[in-house]
Amino acid sequence: MIVDNLKAFDQYLALNPLFPAVAEFLRTTDLSSLPTGITKIQGDDLYINVQQAPVKGRQQARFESHRRMIDIQVPFSASEEYGWAPLDQLPATTYDEASDMCFHDPAAPQTPEDVASTYFTLQPGQFAIFFPQDGHAPAITATGLRKAIIKVKA
């Protein structure tokens, strides 16, 4: 996992061959002007999903992970809190290949708060990169928010 300011994204270009295209997209696009939903940048290998996240507390947050894609999450209308835990510390779950999604719901009596190694808050102008080994519980927000999730082929 990486957390930083958008202005520093160029420091990470060597981590993935598609990251230079991400950097160019971020430099030339006003994220807040994008419509809700998916906008393709380079087909299924690189696209952005703009979402409106409703109010959600830590108790309602679900851990997720992805096998094929890297998430670059960027809140742009308000702050957003995330839970993070290494994938190997999350309960095993079924993988949905079509959506590249695993939801890791902690077994009772654990809650997401018991499982998360770290909670952190991103402000507009910041980003988090979640790699396939990163379990994350996104969209924890007291107010709701608009955010961008840039999906990059791992």
Disulfide bonds with the S-S distance in Angstrom:
none
